[in-house]
């Protein structure tokens, strides 16, 4: 009997690898002689670098970079062992974890550090870079990233713009002098949102408030992003501002689409491809997946759904069981994609204890499901 175990992380408590190990621990108590294939998953957001590095036996590279507020920090990205590919989470250098309620300010926050990570990967001679767009503290349209890669964003006096989305309204000219090696690198953007750069569904209005933008700041950021797109169109003859995903990560999607040959892909599709999931699921009798919460949002391209559909393309009708830290509303919409969905029992305990108990709780849930499978066989 073969079990394929491919969960996402349980945010705040278990990495994808830890969740997979916990599920395998529980199932082994019932089926000790079964075959187990663990494929930690992600959807382009939190945990994508770790999932792909773990799945391919790759390595992490640490680099000194500038955080969103231009402080020097150490960030890491992954190099995959199965291909000459780097995997970068933009949040590793430009994420919300670097700011708090007092310091977050998307008028000043920059993606410069993400550009530094890309620059380091290019210098190592990679052929391909996967960039996870999510968790950003920025709404600068990828301006800082572009500056780190050699693009000059100049004001009326011919001076380089300061970092941050608040400076974009002063942009007069774009002088692109990218490292020529970048043109030889395939760049894939893992995004789970399709927002354009500007407008009612754009980066400033939808995501700005999440990063600390007041209504007045949103107005400034929206105006700056629109102006940035106009100048880029004039000077670079490119306008990806309406492309799906251009507004991802505070508009970083736009900057990458404008200044590199990047393509936007669904994060889960990239992870499935680079973990070679289709090959690993061959011969599976059961597939276990999961994430921190399964609810109506799972239907819109989240990891468990992607795993289920990919597994059933290879093994039609294979039972797919989802385990979650908790269940939300709307899971009835998932009936066609999952054989069953279970919540791990946490009991009456505070959040700190629930997080500490997560490995044991997930293992116990997996064990109970395995006992049910054995009983029904």
N, C-alpha and C positions, 0 to 999 in steps of 0.2 A: 504494500500500500504506500502511495506517495502523497505527502502533504507539501504543498507549496505555500509558504507564509510570506506575505508581501504587504505589510502595513505601512502607513505614514507614521510620522511622529505623533505622540499624544502630547500636544503642546503644553509646555510647562512641567511635564512629569517624566516622559519617556522619549528618547530619540527613536527613530524608526528601527534602528538595529536593536535597541533594548526592548522595544515592543515585540519585535519578531522573536527574540530569544525567550521572552516571557511566554509567548504563545506556544513556542516549541516545547518549553519546559512542561507546561500543563498537558499538552497532547501526549508527550512521551510517557507520562504516568499511566496512560491507558494503552498506548500503542508503542511500546519500547523498541520494537523491531522494525518499525516503519521507516521509510526513506523520507528525509526532511530536506527541503530546499528553501533556504531563507534569502529573500530578495528585498532588503529595505527599500522603501519607496519615498517619493516626495512629488510635489506638483509644480516645482519651480520656485517655491517660497522657502520658508524656513526648513532646513534640513536637507536641501537638495545637494549641496556640496558633500555633506557627510554620507548621504545615501549612495551617491555615485562613486565616491572614493572607497567606501566599504565594499560595494558590489564588485568593483573592478580590482581591488587590491592596490589602489593608487596611493598617493602621498599628499600631505598638506605642505604648502609652502608659506612661510611667514615673511611679511614685507612691512617695513615702516611706511606708513601713509598718513595723510591728513584726514581727520574726521570731519563731520559736517561743519564744525566751527573752526576748522583749520588748526586744530591741535594735533601734534604728532602722536600716533598710536600704532600698535602692531595689529595687522589684519592678516588673515590667511585665505588662501584659495586652494583648489584641488588640481592635481595633475593625474589623469587617468592612466592606468597601466596598459589598457587594451587599445588605446589609440593616442595619437599625439594631440590630446585635447585638454584644455584647461577649463575648469568650472569655477565661476565666480559668482558669489552672492553679493549683489550691490550693497546689501545691508551690512556686510562685513566691514565696510569702510564708511558707509554713508547712512547707517541705519538709526532708527529711533532710540536704540539703546545708548547712544552717545549723548543724548540730551534728556533733560527732565522738565518738569513743569516751569521751572524758573529760567532755563536756558534755551528751550526750544523756540526757534524763530525762523520760519521758512523764508523770510526776506534775506537772511544772512546765510542760511545753510546751503552747503555746496556739495556737488558730486565729484569734486576734484579727486578725492581719495579713490573712488571707483576707477577713474581714469588711470591713476597710478598703478592699480592692480592689473588693469588691461595692459598697460605699458610693460610691466614686469613680465607678464605672460608672453607677450610678443617678443621681448628680448630673449626669452628662453627658446624661441623657435617653434612654438606650437603651430599646428595647422588649423586649429579650430578652437573657438572659445564659446562656451555656453554661459550666458549671463542670466541669473535669476533676478527678475524685477519684482521687488516687494520689500516691504518693511522700511521704506526710506523716510528720512527726516527732512527731505528736500522737496522743493518745488522750483527748480532752476532750469527745467527743460533739458537737462544734461549739459548745460553750459560749462560747469566746472569740469566735468569729465572731458569735454572737448578741449578745454584749455590745457589740461594735463597731457593730452595727446598731441599738442602742438598747434591747435587752432587759436588764432589771435582774435579776440572779440574787443573791438576798439571803439572808444567814444569819439565825440566830435573833435577832441584835441589830439586824437591818435594814440591815446593812452589805453592800456589794458583795463578792461572792466574789473572792478572788485568782484569777489565771489558772492553768490547768492542770487535768488530770484528777484530781489528788490532792485538790482542794478540793471536789469535787462531793458528797461525803458530808455536807458541812456546809450544803447547800442547804436552805432552808426555804420560800422563796416565789419565784415567777417573776412579774415585772411587765413585761409586754410592751408597749413603746411604740415599735414599729417606725416608721420613716419611712413615711408614707402612700403615697409614690411606689412603694415596693416592691410594694404590692398590685397595681399596674398593670403590673408587669414579669413576663414569662414566664421562669421559671428552669428550665433543663434540666440535669440532672446526668449527666455522662458517666462511667459506671462499668463496669468489667469484672469486678466481683465482686458476688455476691448475698448476702453475709453479713448477718445481722441485727445489731442493736446489741449484744445480750448473749447469754450462753449458751456452749455448747461451740464454736460456730462464730462467736462474736461478736468485736467489735473488740479487746477486751482480751486474750482467750485466744489468738486466732489471730494478730493483728498486733502486739500489745504487745511480745513478745520481739524482733521485728524492729526495734523502735524503742528497744531498750535496757532493757525492763522485766524485772526479776528476777521469780521466782515470787511473792515477797512483794508486789511492785508490781502484778503482774497481779491478785492478790486485791483490793487496794485499788481499782484501776481498775475492775474488774468490779462491785464493790459501788457505786462512785460512779456508774457509768453506769446501773445498774439504778435507783438512787435518783433520778437525774436524770430518767429516763423516768417514774417514778412521780409526781414533783412536777409535771412538765410535763402529764401526763395530768389531774391534779387541777386545776391552775390554768389550763390552756389548752384542756382538753377534747379533747386530741389525743394519740394514742399510735401513732406510726409505727415503734416500736422493732422490730417483727417484719417490717417490710416489707423485701423484697429490696433490698440496697444501703444499708440504714440503717447498717450497720457499716463501710461504705467510708471510707477516709481517717481511721481512728481514730474513727469515729462522726460525722464531719462530715455524712455523708448524713442521719443522724437529725436533727441540728440544723437543716439546711435544710428537711427535710420537715416538721419540727415548727413552725417559725417563718415559713416562706414557703410559697407555693403551688408548690413545686418538684415535678418529676417525674423519676424515674430512667429513663434511656435507655441502650441499649448505645452505647458510645463510637464504635465503627466506623460504626454506623448514622447517628449525627449527622454524622460527618465526611463520609460519602458524600452525605448530603443537602445539607450546606452547601457542598460543593465542586461540586455539580451533576454528580456523577459519571455518572449515567444518561444525561444529554445528551452528555457528553464522550466516552462510549464508543461512541456510535452510529457504525456503519461500521467499527469496529475489525477488523483482520485478525489482530492478535496483541495480547495483554495481558501486560505484564511487571509483576510485583509482587515483594515480598520483605521481609525484615527481618534482624536480626542473626543469629538462629538459628531455623531451621524444625525443629520436632520435634512430639511428640505434643500439646503444648499448643496448637499452631496450630489444631487441630481445634475448640478451644473458644472460638471467636469472635474470634481474633486477626485482625490487619489483612489478611494475605494471603488468608485464607479469605473474609472479608467482601468483598474486592475481586473474587475469583473468582466468587462466587455472584451478586454484583450485576452483573458484566459479562455473565454467561451468561443473566441474566434479560432483558437488552436484546439481546444477540447470542448466541442459543442455539448452543452448540457451539464458541464462539470458543476457540482455544488460549490457555491461561493458563499462563505460565511463571514460576516463583518462583525468585529468586536469594537466597542467604543467605550470611552470613559463615561459618556452619558448619551442619552437619546433625546433629540429635540422633536419639534413638531414636523409633520409632513413626511414621515418615513414610509407611509403607505404608498407614496409615489415610487418607491424603490422596489416594489414587490417583484417586478419583472427582472431585476438585476441581481438580487440577492436571494439565496435560498432561505436565509435567516439572518437576523440582526440581533445582537445581544449587548447589553450594557454590563460592564464589569462592576461587581458589587463593591461599593465603598463603605456602606454602612453609615452610622451616625458618627462623624468625626470632622474635625476642622480641616481646612484646606491643606495646611502643612502636613498633617497626618495622612490625608488622602494621597498626596503626592508621594510621600514616603512609602505608602503601601501599594502604589500603583503596580510594580512588578508582580507582587504576590497576587493582587486582585485580578490582573489580566491572566496570569497563569491559572488561577482557580477557575475563571470563566472558561478558558480554553479547555481545561480538564473536564469540566461539566459538559461542554458541548461534545467533546470526544466520547464521553460515556454515553451520551444520547446516540451518537453515531454507532457505537458498538452495539447498543441495545436494539437499534433498528436494522442492523445488518442481518 
